Amino acid sequence: MIMSISAVPAAALELTAGQSRIDVESALSFTPDDGRAFGDVVEAFRTGSFDGDYDRSFNAAPIWAAVRLHNISADDGRPPDIWVLTLSTPLVVGIDVYLVRANGVTENLLAHSFKTEFVAANYEVSALRTGDISLAPSESATLFIHYTFGPVRTVSVDLETLPDLKAGGLLDAISNTAFYAFSLACLVFFFGFHVAMRNLVGVIYAVVFAVLLFFVAYLDGLPFRFLYPKNPDWDPFIGNSLLFLITSLGFLVASRSLTAPEGETRGSRIIALMALLPLLGILALTSAPPVLLALYCYGLLIIMFAANLYATTVWRRQEGNVHLAAVFVAALCLLGVAVIIYQLLTGNEFAPLPFTRAVKFVYVTAGAITLTALTIHVVNLRRQHARALHGELEALGKEARAAHELLEAERNYTRARDLASLRQTQLATASHDLRQPLASLRMSVDALAEGTEETGVKERLADAFNYIEALSTNYLDETRPGDPSEENNVEPDGHSDPEVPIEETSALEMIFDTVRQMFAQEAISKGIELRVVHSSLEVRSPPLILMRILSNLVSNAVKYTETGSVLLGARRTQHHVHLQVHDTGIGLSATQIDEFMQPYKKGEQSQGEGLGLAICFDVAKKNGLELSIASEQGCGTRFDLKVPLSRQHEHA
């Protein structure tokens, strides 16, 4: 094609041999494409009708861009210098590049359309490139570029020498390979980690970022180059479908984040239903107007990121500041998407980085923060679970130790019960075996007493033997196994027949006199006085019980009193009689009192078995009597046995 361009504008982009990458965009001037022929466009540029800016708003008309190139290298007879024009305009619908030389010859350097099959010669890695632009020293030419934009109305044009183009292409290939390899490795690890941890939210996030990575690859033209190079018409459908799919998955992530441990919430259900809206956009890709479809997609993206911001805010409020990173990422993504959509709709450039590099930077930043935060969250959950499990194991261990201690206590109880049964049998045997010798001894003593002239000797001996025989008989009665039918005392009609207790009274005079006779000689032999105060009262208690208690108390008092006296007497109150034993012995401390009330506990100088006081307190308790003790070391001890007064004396 030959076209006259004899008159050219004065301003031109000056080139020199070996010059590195040259920014052409800043030198371009523009005019809208209103359907004029190419010759009219050239004439408009020649006459200065192009201006320095173009309409960047959404759905604006295609544009023409032009710049005059001038090789200012000295004409020293060397061959022409060669440059290549690279255009990094993502999602472009069509680009045509023409070079009009001063002699009017027009060269078509690039003819690209989204309907054109993939041609490797038109690409340098992910950027479009033209054929060689050769300019001889001092030669001028005019470069015309026709843009038919997609959703991104950016112009990125550079002139590069062939060595710079190859070096830059190699660097871009290495950086892209590193980016995709690193991203894929992180996604595989993250996906496998959350599958192993059974964390559904983490798995969904991994899928979302995998789809986002595929969309980034789509912006670089990788699917078109490697998957469907012969089907360029698939490219717009796949790109829009990816955007709608990302939006749908984003709604699912927000819904899952709002799901409570006990189940779905109202908010999670609403957002889950909103995940169906992007699928309607995919179904309408082939029929809906592109402008309306783009606006629908942009609106859903804003709503989706707002839903994620809301979900992460609720998540942080429920579980603490550990999810502050998720809130930050959601807010950052919402702001970034809003800015990008604003840029797409108005054409106002904001990002200092090229579009695809900015997308990769945002992807890596958001992905690293999100995946790291989620991983830390899952690790913290597992640690909490491990601590809870450790606590449960400790509780189980305590239960096991308690069960072991209970088992040991049961064993000890069994041994004690067997020992008590053995002692009971031994006591019954001893009591039984003593009856016959006692009977024989009594007859012998009675025969000897017949010849004595001492008054009351026979009576005292009879009382002593009666007491010993009563003790023996009582031990046999207590240790004799009872009849189960009598123990249960259940009549044939199933009702129990409670035994009516028989009230037994005792005359204190007889008991006191017997105790005096039993221990008078022992007191005289020790040089102390045993005083027994006469009492004519009667009490409601078996005489044998009172004899057992008082005889043990008086015996201990005489035994541990070195000087002074031992006093046995009774003090009446309205309904009770207090039987008291006073001594002037060594006395007891509070610790000794508590200790000697236990069986087999005795003092260092004691020759007994340590049973006296224990027997007294045990017998008193079992028979409903109150036995108390008051003592002061070095001053003596007083025992007080509270016994109910007989009804006859009670009303006297």
C-alpha positions as CSV (number, residue, x, y, z in Angstrom):
1,M,0.0,0.0,0.0
2,I,1.3,3.4,-0.9
3,M,0.0,6.5,0.8
4,S,1.2,10.0,0.6
5,I,2.3,11.5,3.9
6,S,4.6,14.3,2.7
7,A,3.7,16.7,5.4
8,V,4.3,15.4,8.9
9,P,3.9,17.0,12.3
10,A,7.0,18.5,13.7
11,A,7.1,16.4,16.9
12,A,8.6,12.9,16.5
13,L,9.9,10.1,18.7
14,E,13.7,10.1,18.2
15,L,15.5,6.8,17.9
16,T,19.1,5.9,18.0
17,A,21.0,2.7,17.1
18,G,21.3,0.2,20.0
19,Q,18.8,2.1,22.1
20,S,17.2,-0.1,24.8
21,R,13.4,-0.3,25.4
22,I,11.7,2.9,24.4
23,D,8.3,4.0,25.9
24,V,6.1,4.8,23.0
25,E,2.8,5.2,24.9
26,S,3.8,8.6,26.3
27,A,4.4,9.9,22.7
28,L,1.2,8.7,21.2
29,S,-1.7,10.9,20.1
30,F,-5.2,9.6,19.6
31,T,-8.4,10.0,17.7
32,P,-11.6,8.0,17.9
33,D,-12.5,5.5,15.2
34,D,-15.6,6.9,13.6
35,G,-15.5,4.6,10.6
36,R,-13.2,6.6,8.4
37,A,-11.0,5.0,5.8
38,F,-7.3,4.5,6.7
39,G,-6.3,7.3,4.3
40,D,-8.5,9.8,6.1
41,V,-7.0,8.7,9.4
42,V,-3.5,9.4,8.0
43,E,-4.6,12.7,6.7
44,A,-6.1,13.6,10.1
45,F,-2.8,12.8,11.8
46,R,-0.9,14.9,9.2
47,T,-3.1,17.9,9.8
48,G,-2.8,17.6,13.5
49,S,-6.3,16.4,14.3
50,F,-5.0,13.8,16.8
51,D,-4.9,14.8,20.4
52,G,-2.9,13.6,23.4
53,D,-5.7,11.6,25.2
54,Y,-8.6,9.2,24.4
55,D,-11.8,8.2,25.9
56,R,-11.1,5.5,28.5
57,S,-14.7,5.1,29.7
58,F,-16.6,1.7,29.7
59,N,-17.8,0.6,26.2
60,A,-16.2,3.6,24.4
61,A,-15.5,3.3,20.7
62,P,-12.3,1.9,19.2
63,I,-9.4,4.4,18.8
64,W,-6.6,5.2,16.5
65,A,-3.2,6.0,18.0
66,A,-0.2,7.4,16.0
67,V,3.4,8.6,16.6
68,R,6.1,9.7,14.2
69,L,9.4,7.8,14.5
70,H,12.7,9.3,13.4
71,N,16.1,7.5,13.4
72,I,18.5,10.2,14.3
73,S,21.6,7.9,13.9
74,A,24.3,9.3,11.6
75,D,24.1,8.1,8.0
76,D,27.5,6.4,7.8
77,G,26.5,3.8,5.2
78,R,25.6,1.1,7.7
79,P,22.4,-1.0,7.3
80,P,19.1,0.1,8.7
81,D,18.4,-0.3,12.5
82,I,15.7,-2.8,13.5
83,W,13.2,-2.5,16.3
84,V,10.1,-4.5,17.4
85,L,6.9,-3.0,18.8
86,T,5.5,-4.9,21.9
87,L,1.9,-4.3,23.1
88,S,0.9,-5.5,26.6
89,T,-2.8,-5.0,26.4
90,P,-4.8,-7.7,28.2
91,L,-8.2,-8.9,27.0
92,V,-8.0,-6.9,23.8
93,V,-10.5,-7.6,21.1
94,G,-8.3,-6.5,18.2
95,I,-5.1,-4.7,17.4
96,D,-3.8,-3.6,14.0
97,V,-0.4,-1.9,13.6
98,Y,0.7,-0.1,10.4
99,L,3.9,1.7,9.5
100,V,3.6,4.5,6.9
101,R,7.0,5.6,5.5
102,A,7.8,9.0,4.2
103,N,7.5,7.7,0.6
104,G,3.9,6.6,1.3
105,V,4.6,2.9,1.5
106,T,2.4,1.3,4.2
107,E,3.4,-1.9,6.0
108,N,0.9,-4.0,8.0
109,L,3.1,-5.0,11.0
110,L,0.4,-6.8,13.1
111,A,-3.2,-7.9,12.5
112,H,-4.6,-9.5,15.7
113,S,-8.2,-10.4,16.6
114,F,-9.8,-12.5,19.3
115,K,-11.1,-14.6,16.4
116,T,-7.7,-15.3,15.0
117,E,-6.0,-18.6,15.7
118,F,-2.9,-18.6,17.8
119,V,0.2,-17.6,15.8
120,A,3.5,-17.9,17.8
121,A,5.2,-15.3,15.7
122,N,2.8,-12.7,17.0
123,Y,3.8,-13.3,20.7
124,E,6.8,-12.7,22.9
125,V,5.9,-14.8,25.9
126,S,2.5,-13.2,26.9
127,A,2.9,-9.9,25.0
128,L,1.9,-9.2,21.4
129,R,4.7,-8.2,19.1
130,T,4.9,-6.8,15.6
131,G,7.1,-7.7,12.8
132,D,10.5,-5.9,12.4
133,I,10.5,-2.1,12.1
134,S,13.6,-1.2,10.1
135,L,14.6,2.5,9.8
136,A,17.7,3.6,8.0
137,P,19.7,6.4,9.6
138,S,17.9,9.8,9.3
139,E,14.8,8.0,8.1
140,S,11.3,8.9,9.4
141,A,8.1,6.9,9.4
142,T,4.7,7.1,11.1
143,L,3.3,4.3,13.3
144,F,-0.5,3.8,13.4
145,I,-2.2,1.5,15.9
146,H,-5.9,0.6,15.8
147,Y,-7.3,-0.6,19.2
148,T,-10.5,-2.4,19.7
149,F,-10.6,-2.8,23.5
150,G,-12.2,-5.4,25.7
151,P,-12.9,-4.7,29.3
152,V,-9.5,-3.2,29.9
153,R,-8.8,0.0,28.0
154,T,-5.1,0.4,28.6
155,V,-2.4,1.2,26.1
156,S,1.1,-0.2,26.8
157,V,3.4,0.1,23.8
158,D,7.2,-0.2,23.7
159,L,9.9,-0.3,21.1
160,E,12.7,-2.8,21.7
161,T,15.8,-3.9,19.8
162,L,15.9,-7.6,19.0
163,P,18.6,-8.5,21.6
164,D,16.6,-6.6,24.3
165,L,13.4,-8.4,23.1
166,K,15.0,-11.8,23.5
167,A,16.6,-11.0,26.9
168,G,13.3,-9.5,28.2
169,G,11.3,-12.5,26.9
170,L,13.7,-14.9,28.6
171,L,13.4,-12.9,31.9
172,D,9.6,-12.8,31.6
173,A,9.5,-16.6,30.9
174,I,11.6,-17.3,33.9
175,S,9.6,-15.0,36.2
176,N,6.3,-16.5,34.9
177,T,7.5,-20.1,35.3
178,A,8.7,-19.3,38.9
179,F,5.3,-17.6,39.7
180,Y,3.2,-20.5,38.4
181,A,5.4,-23.2,39.8
182,F,5.5,-21.6,43.3
183,S,1.8,-20.9,43.2
184,L,1.0,-24.5,42.2
185,A,3.3,-26.0,44.8
186,C,1.7,-23.8,47.5
187,L,-1.8,-24.8,46.4
188,V,-1.0,-28.5,46.3
189,F,0.5,-28.4,49.7
190,F,-2.4,-26.2,51.1
191,F,-5.0,-28.5,49.5
192,G,-3.4,-31.7,50.8
193,F,-2.9,-30.2,54.3
194,H,-6.6,-29.2,54.7
195,V,-7.9,-32.4,53.2
196,A,-5.8,-34.3,55.8
197,M,-7.1,-31.9,58.5
198,R,-10.7,-32.4,57.2
199,N,-11.1,-28.6,57.1
200,L,-13.8,-27.9,54.4
201,V,-13.3,-24.1,54.5
202,G,-9.6,-24.6,53.7
203,V,-10.3,-27.0,50.9
204,I,-12.8,-24.5,49.3
205,Y,-10.3,-21.7,49.6
206,A,-7.7,-23.9,47.9
207,V,-10.2,-24.5,45.0
208,V,-10.9,-20.8,44.8
209,F,-7.3,-19.8,44.6
210,A,-6.7,-22.6,42.0
211,V,-9.5,-21.1,39.8
212,L,-8.0,-17.6,40.4
213,L,-4.6,-18.9,39.3
214,F,-6.2,-20.3,36.1
215,F,-7.7,-16.9,35.5
216,V,-4.3,-15.2,35.9
217,A,-3.0,-17.7,33.4
218,Y,-5.9,-16.7,31.1
219,L,-4.8,-13.1,31.3
220,D,-1.3,-14.2,30.2
221,G,-2.9,-16.1,27.3
222,L,-1.6,-19.5,28.4
223,P,-4.9,-21.5,28.0
224,F,-5.3,-20.1,24.5
225,R,-1.7,-21.0,23.6
226,F,-1.6,-24.5,25.0
227,L,-5.2,-25.7,25.3
228,Y,-7.2,-24.4,22.4
229,P,-5.0,-22.5,19.9
230,K,-7.2,-23.5,17.0
231,N,-10.4,-22.3,18.7
232,P,-10.0,-18.6,19.6
233,D,-13.8,-18.1,19.9
234,W,-13.6,-20.2,23.1
235,D,-11.4,-17.6,24.8
236,P,-14.1,-15.0,25.7
237,F,-16.5,-17.7,26.9
238,I,-13.8,-19.3,29.1
239,G,-12.7,-15.9,30.6
240,N,-16.2,-14.9,31.5
241,S,-17.0,-18.3,32.9
242,L,-13.9,-18.2,35.1
243,L,-15.0,-14.8,36.5
244,F,-18.5,-16.2,37.3
245,L,-17.1,-19.4,38.7
246,I,-14.8,-17.4,41.0
247,T,-17.7,-15.3,42.2
248,S,-19.8,-18.4,42.9
249,L,-17.0,-20.1,44.9
250,G,-16.5,-16.8,46.8
251,F,-20.2,-16.9,47.9
252,L,-19.7,-20.5,49.0
253,V,-16.6,-19.6,51.1
254,A,-18.6,-16.8,52.8
255,S,-21.5,-19.1,53.4
256,R,-19.3,-21.8,54.9
257,S,-17.5,-19.2,57.1
258,L,-20.9,-18.2,58.6
259,T,-21.9,-21.8,59.3
260,A,-22.1,-22.3,63.1
261,P,-20.8,-25.6,64.7
262,E,-24.4,-26.6,65.4
263,G,-25.5,-26.2,61.7
264,E,-26.5,-23.7,59.0
265,T,-27.5,-20.1,60.0
266,R,-30.0,-17.8,58.2
267,G,-27.1,-15.7,56.8
268,S,-25.2,-18.8,55.6
269,R,-28.3,-20.1,53.8
270,I,-28.9,-16.7,52.0
271,I,-25.3,-16.4,50.9
272,A,-25.3,-20.0,49.7
273,L,-28.3,-19.3,47.5
274,M,-26.5,-16.3,46.1
275,A,-23.9,-18.7,44.8
276,L,-26.4,-19.7,42.1
277,L,-26.6,-16.2,40.6
278,P,-23.2,-16.4,38.8
279,L,-24.3,-19.6,37.3
280,L,-27.1,-17.8,35.6
281,G,-24.5,-15.5,34.1
282,I,-22.7,-18.4,32.6
283,L,-25.9,-19.7,31.0
284,A,-26.5,-16.2,29.5
285,L,-23.0,-15.8,28.0
286,T,-24.1,-16.7,24.5
287,S,-27.3,-14.6,24.5
288,A,-27.0,-11.6,26.7
289,P,-25.5,-8.3,25.5
290,P,-21.8,-8.1,26.5
291,V,-22.3,-4.7,28.2
292,L,-25.1,-5.9,30.5
293,L,-23.3,-9.2,31.1
294,A,-20.1,-7.3,32.2
295,L,-22.1,-5.0,34.5
296,Y,-23.9,-8.0,36.0
297,C,-20.5,-9.7,36.7
298,Y,-19.0,-6.6,38.2
299,G,-22.0,-6.2,40.5
300,L,-21.8,-9.8,41.7
301,L,-18.1,-9.5,42.4
302,I,-18.7,-6.4,44.6
303,I,-21.5,-8.3,46.5
304,M,-19.4,-11.4,46.8
305,F,-16.4,-9.7,48.4
306,A,-18.7,-7.7,50.7
307,A,-20.2,-11.0,51.8
308,N,-16.8,-12.3,52.6
309,L,-15.9,-9.2,54.5
310,Y,-19.1,-9.7,56.6
311,A,-18.4,-13.4,57.1
312,T,-14.8,-12.8,58.3
313,T,-16.0,-10.0,60.6
314,V,-18.5,-12.4,62.2
315,W,-15.8,-15.1,62.3
316,R,-13.4,-12.8,64.2
317,R,-16.1,-11.6,66.6
318,Q,-16.9,-15.3,67.5
319,E,-13.3,-16.7,67.7
320,G,-11.0,-13.8,68.5
321,N,-8.2,-11.8,66.9
322,V,-6.7,-14.9,65.4
323,H,-8.8,-14.2,62.3
324,L,-7.8,-10.5,62.0
325,A,-5.7,-11.4,58.9
326,A,-8.8,-12.8,57.2
327,V,-10.7,-9.6,57.9
328,F,-7.8,-7.6,56.5
329,V,-7.6,-9.7,53.3
330,A,-11.3,-9.5,52.7
331,A,-11.3,-5.7,53.1
332,L,-8.3,-5.4,50.9
333,C,-9.8,-7.5,48.2
334,L,-13.1,-5.6,48.3
335,L,-11.3,-2.3,48.0
336,G,-9.0,-3.6,45.2
337,V,-12.0,-5.0,43.2
338,A,-13.9,-1.8,43.7
339,V,-10.9,0.2,42.4
340,I,-10.4,-2.1,39.4
341,I,-14.1,-2.0,38.5
342,Y,-14.1,1.7,38.8
343,Q,-11.1,1.8,36.6
344,L,-12.8,-0.4,34.0
345,L,-16.0,1.6,34.0
346,T,-14.4,5.1,33.9
347,G,-11.0,4.3,32.3
348,N,-9.1,6.2,35.1
349,E,-5.8,4.4,35.5
350,F,-4.8,3.9,39.2
351,A,-2.4,1.1,39.5
352,P,1.3,1.9,39.0
353,L,1.9,-1.6,37.8
354,P,0.8,-3.1,34.5
355,F,-2.6,-4.8,34.7
356,T,-1.4,-8.4,34.7
357,R,1.5,-7.8,37.0
358,A,-0.8,-6.0,39.4
359,V,-3.2,-8.9,39.3
360,K,-0.3,-11.3,40.1
361,F,0.9,-9.2,42.9
362,V,-2.6,-9.0,44.5
363,Y,-3.0,-12.8,44.0
364,V,0.3,-13.7,45.7
365,T,-0.3,-11.2,48.6
366,A,-3.9,-12.2,49.2
367,G,-3.1,-15.9,48.7
368,A,-0.1,-15.9,51.1
369,I,-2.0,-14.1,53.8
370,T,-5.2,-16.1,53.5
371,L,-3.6,-19.5,53.2
372,T,-1.1,-18.8,56.0
373,A,-3.9,-17.4,58.3
374,L,-6.1,-20.5,57.6
375,T,-3.2,-22.9,58.2
376,I,-2.4,-21.2,61.5
377,H,-6.1,-21.3,62.4
378,V,-6.3,-25.0,61.7
379,V,-3.1,-25.7,63.6
380,N,-4.5,-23.7,66.5
381,L,-7.7,-25.8,66.3
382,R,-5.7,-29.0,66.3
383,R,-3.6,-27.8,69.3
384,Q,-6.8,-26.9,71.2
385,H,-8.2,-30.3,70.3
386,A,-5.0,-31.9,71.5
387,R,-5.1,-30.0,74.8
388,A,-8.8,-30.9,75.2
389,L,-7.9,-34.6,74.5
390,H,-5.0,-34.4,76.9
391,G,-7.4,-33.0,79.5
392,E,-9.8,-35.8,78.9
393,L,-7.0,-38.3,79.2
394,E,-5.9,-36.7,82.5
395,A,-9.6,-36.9,83.7
396,L,-9.7,-40.6,82.7
397,G,-6.4,-41.1,84.5
398,K,-7.8,-39.5,87.6
399,E,-10.9,-41.7,87.3
400,A,-8.7,-44.8,86.9
401,R,-6.7,-43.8,89.9
402,A,-9.9,-43.2,91.9
403,A,-11.2,-46.5,90.8
404,H,-8.0,-48.2,91.8
405,E,-8.1,-46.4,95.2
406,L,-11.7,-47.5,95.6
407,L,-10.8,-51.1,94.7
408,E,-8.0,-50.9,97.3
409,A,-10.4,-49.5,99.9
410,E,-12.8,-52.3,99.1
411,R,-10.0,-54.8,99.6
412,N,-9.0,-53.2,102.9
413,Y,-12.6,-53.2,104.0
414,T,-12.9,-56.9,103.1
415,R,-9.7,-57.7,105.1
416,A,-11.0,-55.6,108.0
417,R,-14.4,-57.3,107.9
418,D,-12.7,-60.8,107.8
419,L,-10.5,-59.8,110.7
420,A,-13.5,-58.5,112.7
421,S,-15.3,-61.7,112.0
422,L,-12.3,-63.6,113.2
423,R,-12.0,-61.5,116.3
424,Q,-15.8,-62.0,116.9
425,T,-15.4,-65.7,116.6
426,Q,-12.4,-65.7,118.9
427,L,-14.4,-63.6,121.5
428,A,-17.4,-65.9,121.3
429,T,-15.1,-68.9,121.7
430,A,-13.3,-67.3,124.7
431,S,-16.6,-66.4,126.3
432,H,-17.9,-69.9,125.9
433,D,-14.8,-71.5,127.2
434,L,-14.7,-69.3,130.3
435,R,-18.2,-70.3,131.4
436,Q,-17.4,-73.7,132.7
437,P,-14.2,-72.7,134.6
438,L,-16.1,-69.8,136.0
439,A,-18.9,-72.0,137.2
440,S,-16.3,-74.4,138.9
441,L,-14.4,-71.5,140.4
442,R,-17.6,-70.0,141.8
443,M,-18.5,-73.3,143.5
444,S,-15.1,-73.5,145.0
445,V,-15.1,-69.9,146.2
446,D,-18.6,-70.3,147.6
447,A,-17.4,-73.3,149.6
448,L,-14.5,-71.3,150.9
449,A,-16.7,-68.4,151.8
450,E,-19.0,-70.5,153.9
451,G,-16.2,-70.8,156.5
452,T,-15.3,-67.1,156.6
453,E,-16.6,-64.8,159.4
454,E,-16.1,-61.5,157.5
455,T,-19.4,-59.8,156.9
456,G,-20.4,-59.3,153.3
457,V,-17.6,-61.3,151.8
458,K,-19.9,-63.9,150.3
459,E,-22.2,-61.2,148.8
460,R,-19.3,-59.3,147.3
461,L,-17.9,-62.5,145.7
462,A,-21.4,-63.3,144.4
463,D,-21.7,-59.9,142.8
464,A,-18.3,-60.2,141.2
465,F,-19.0,-63.6,139.7
466,N,-22.4,-62.4,138.6
467,Y,-20.8,-59.5,136.7
468,I,-18.2,-61.7,135.0
469,E,-20.9,-64.3,134.0
470,A,-23.1,-61.5,132.7
471,L,-20.2,-60.1,130.6
472,S,-19.5,-63.6,129.2
473,T,-23.2,-64.2,128.4
474,N,-23.5,-60.7,126.8
475,Y,-20.5,-61.4,124.6
476,L,-22.0,-64.7,123.4
477,D,-25.3,-62.9,122.7
478,E,-23.6,-60.2,120.7
479,T,-21.5,-62.6,118.6
480,R,-24.2,-65.2,118.0
481,P,-25.4,-65.1,114.3
482,G,-29.1,-64.2,114.1
483,D,-31.8,-65.9,112.2
484,P,-32.3,-64.1,108.8
485,S,-36.1,-64.4,109.2
486,E,-35.8,-62.8,112.6
487,E,-33.5,-60.0,111.3
488,N,-35.8,-59.1,108.5
489,N,-38.8,-59.6,110.8
490,V,-41.1,-59.7,107.9
491,E,-44.5,-61.3,108.2
492,P,-46.2,-63.3,105.5
493,D,-48.3,-60.4,104.4
494,G,-45.1,-58.5,103.5
495,H,-45.3,-56.0,106.4
496,S,-42.5,-55.6,108.9
497,D,-43.2,-56.3,112.5
498,P,-41.0,-53.8,114.4
499,E,-39.7,-55.0,117.7
500,V,-41.0,-53.0,120.6
501,P,-38.1,-52.1,122.9
502,I,-38.4,-53.2,126.5
503,E,-37.3,-50.4,128.9
504,E,-34.8,-51.7,131.5
505,T,-34.0,-49.7,134.7
506,S,-31.0,-49.9,137.0
507,A,-30.5,-48.9,140.7
508,L,-27.4,-46.8,141.1
509,E,-26.9,-48.0,144.6
510,M,-26.3,-51.6,143.5
511,I,-24.0,-50.5,140.7
512,F,-22.0,-48.0,142.8
513,D,-21.6,-50.6,145.6
514,T,-20.4,-53.3,143.2
515,V,-17.8,-50.9,141.6
516,R,-16.6,-49.9,145.1
517,Q,-16.2,-53.5,146.2
518,M,-14.3,-54.3,142.9
519,F,-11.6,-51.6,143.2
520,A,-11.5,-50.7,147.0
521,Q,-8.7,-53.0,147.8
522,E,-6.6,-51.8,144.7
523,A,-7.1,-48.2,145.8
524,I,-6.0,-49.0,149.4
525,S,-2.9,-50.8,148.2
526,K,-1.9,-47.7,146.2
527,G,-2.5,-45.4,149.2
528,I,-5.4,-43.4,147.6
529,E,-9.0,-43.0,148.6
530,L,-11.9,-44.4,146.6
531,R,-15.0,-42.5,147.6
532,V,-18.4,-43.6,146.3
533,V,-21.3,-41.2,147.0
534,H,-24.5,-43.1,147.9
535,S,-27.4,-42.6,145.5
536,S,-31.0,-44.0,145.6
537,L,-31.8,-43.0,142.0
538,E,-32.8,-45.3,139.3
539,V,-31.9,-44.8,135.6
540,R,-33.2,-46.1,132.3
541,S,-30.2,-48.2,131.2
542,P,-29.3,-51.9,131.5
543,P,-27.1,-52.4,134.6
544,L,-24.5,-54.4,132.7
545,I,-23.9,-51.4,130.3
546,L,-23.4,-49.0,133.2
547,M,-21.1,-51.6,135.0
548,R,-18.9,-51.9,131.9
549,I,-18.5,-48.2,131.5
550,L,-18.1,-47.2,135.1
551,S,-15.8,-50.2,135.9
552,N,-13.5,-49.2,133.1
553,L,-13.5,-45.5,134.1
554,V,-12.9,-46.3,137.8
555,S,-10.2,-48.8,136.9
556,N,-8.3,-46.3,134.8
557,A,-8.7,-43.6,137.5
558,V,-7.3,-45.8,140.2
559,K,-4.5,-47.1,138.0
560,Y,-3.3,-43.7,136.9
561,T,-3.8,-41.8,140.2
562,E,-0.7,-41.8,142.4
563,T,-1.9,-39.5,145.2
564,G,-5.2,-38.1,146.2
565,S,-8.5,-39.7,145.6
566,V,-11.0,-41.1,143.1
567,L,-14.6,-40.1,143.4
568,L,-17.7,-41.8,142.0
569,G,-21.0,-40.1,142.3
570,A,-24.3,-39.0,140.7
571,R,-25.7,-35.5,140.0
572,R,-29.4,-35.3,139.1
573,T,-31.0,-32.8,136.6
574,Q,-34.6,-32.6,135.5
575,H,-34.6,-35.6,133.2
576,H,-31.1,-37.1,133.4
577,V,-28.5,-38.3,135.9
578,H,-24.9,-37.4,135.4
579,L,-22.7,-40.3,136.6
580,Q,-19.3,-38.7,137.3
581,V,-15.8,-40.2,138.0
582,H,-13.3,-37.7,139.4
583,D,-9.6,-38.4,139.9
584,T,-6.6,-36.4,141.0
585,G,-4.2,-38.2,138.6
586,I,-1.8,-36.9,135.9
587,G,-4.5,-35.6,133.6
588,L,-4.7,-35.7,129.8
589,S,-4.0,-33.3,127.0
590,A,-6.6,-32.7,124.2
591,T,-4.4,-34.6,121.8
592,Q,-4.1,-37.6,124.2
593,I,-7.9,-37.6,124.7
594,D,-8.5,-37.8,120.9
595,E,-5.8,-40.5,120.6
596,F,-6.9,-42.7,123.6
597,M,-10.5,-42.7,122.3
598,Q,-9.3,-44.9,119.5
599,P,-8.9,-48.7,120.1
600,Y,-5.4,-49.9,120.9
601,K,-4.0,-46.4,121.6
602,K,-2.3,-46.1,124.9
603,G,0.3,-44.1,126.8
604,E,4.0,-45.0,126.9
605,Q,3.8,-46.3,130.6
606,S,0.5,-48.1,130.1
607,Q,0.6,-51.9,130.7
608,G,-2.9,-52.5,129.2
609,E,-4.2,-53.0,125.7
610,G,-5.4,-49.5,125.1
611,L,-9.1,-50.5,125.0
612,G,-10.6,-49.1,128.2
613,L,-11.6,-45.6,127.0
614,A,-12.4,-46.8,123.5
615,I,-14.8,-49.4,125.0
616,C,-16.4,-46.8,127.2
617,F,-17.1,-44.4,124.4
618,D,-18.2,-47.1,122.0
619,V,-20.6,-48.7,124.5
620,A,-22.0,-45.4,125.5
621,K,-22.6,-44.4,121.8
622,K,-24.2,-47.7,120.9
623,N,-26.7,-47.4,123.8
624,G,-27.6,-43.8,123.3
625,L,-25.7,-42.4,126.2
626,E,-23.5,-39.3,126.3
627,L,-20.0,-39.7,127.7
628,S,-17.8,-36.6,128.0
629,I,-14.4,-36.0,129.4
630,A,-12.7,-32.9,130.9
631,S,-9.1,-33.0,132.0
632,E,-6.2,-30.8,132.9
633,Q,-2.6,-32.1,132.9
634,G,-1.3,-32.3,136.5
635,C,-4.7,-31.7,138.0
636,G,-6.8,-34.7,137.2
637,T,-9.7,-35.8,135.0
638,R,-13.4,-35.9,135.2
639,F,-15.7,-38.3,133.2
640,D,-19.4,-37.5,132.9
641,L,-21.9,-40.2,131.7
642,K,-25.3,-38.7,131.0
643,V,-28.1,-41.3,131.6
644,P,-31.9,-40.9,131.3
645,L,-33.7,-40.8,134.7
646,S,-36.2,-43.6,135.3
647,R,-39.8,-42.5,134.7
648,Q,-40.7,-43.2,138.3
649,H,-38.0,-40.7,139.6
650,E,-38.6,-38.4,136.6
651,H,-42.2,-37.6,137.9
652,A,-41.3,-37.7,141.6
